[in-house]
Structure formats: C-alpha cells, structure tokens
Amino acid sequence: MLMMGLRESAYWASMFASEALICTGLCAILASVSVEWDLFDSGGWFAIFALLICYSFAIINFQFFISNYFSSAQAGGQLTCLCMIISILVFMGASLKELGDRNQLALCLLPPFALQYGILSFFPKQGSLGQSGSFGSKRS
C-alpha cells in the first residue's frame, strides 16, 4: 500500500466504511422483518436495529483483527467462522447454569456472546421448564 502512496489507515477506513454500509442495509431489513413478524416479544424497530448494527460493527472489527494474523484472507475467514461456531456451543453450555452479571459482562467482550445476550434481553425471563417465574411458583 505504501508503494501506491496509500496510508494503511485510509485503506482500513475504506474497508470498514464499505462493510458498514452493507451491514447497515441488512440490519435495517432484518429489523423490519423482525418487527413485522413479531419475532421478539418486547423489542421495537430501533432497539432491534441498534442491537444488530452494534453487533455488525463489532464483528467487522473482530474479523479485521483476526485477518491480520494470517497471510491469506481465506484462512482468517475460516478461523472467524470456527470461532463463531465454538462461541455458540459455549453459549449453549453456559446457559445451562446461572452465570453472575460480572461473568456475563466479561463474555460480552466477544461479539457473538454480546449478540446472544442482547437477543435474550428481548424475551421475558423463563423458569427451568419454560414457564414464567421460578419453578414451583403458583399462579393465581
């Protein structure tokens, strides 16, 4: 890039801007579809859009970070995909037991966990059998 007279900051800024533009459009479509089909119990269009756009920007930066450690973009992309799959499996395992707020906050430093906890925030708390409230509570 220096041979062409282009600074690295300009290159990375243009890469981020182009990816952010695409992701913004996709997030707007996904938020509209989510609201139209009532996919989330307590989420308006802007809340869903904000969650998705923050996730998109975080994952773009996460992918750029990982791609710096590999000579080919394909290897970096494959590792990023593997990290996403592993994080989903770890999230499923972590959701089987109650984590404290500090542990959840620490996990939210990684974009996939932040998205998953953000999506869960749109739903009411469920008991162990899928019922609202705690197990064994009586409803009137």
Steps between C-alpha positions, in 0.01 A plus 500: 500500500786737572633441149173638363516799734204384707512504877389194689248703700327613180489142373350361820255791530373437146467128570304570819279759329408268212423209733308728739284631216405148394435390860288809573268416211476136604436595864218735397339220297541248784357743756200573278433130444538429873245765589263401220502131598505565879816297554581677828254550785614838623712661235426796281657562161767735630605271788539202268680712239737642763585152628566367151703801385719494812558130445582557133756769575656287773524195277654702216773619734538148641549358149754769411686424823520128426590549133820685597649179637467298178661537160179413315158646559345155451680356803393797714140462384499129579638564849238769558224259396644233730510752787132583441398133506702433815355807670146380428580162654663664803199732538264204494708329768528817710125558483439167672620652825445843651790734444546812706469846348877549510561179304236591243657842461842344448359266232342799324847622405481245218245602232314167469425486873391863501254430218361191671452675835351798318244280326414335831431842651198535268330197652347468847692295756397135492506236771669165462195350328433790266245658734522861608622541853684248710433128506229409743341843526123499496306720265175652602 
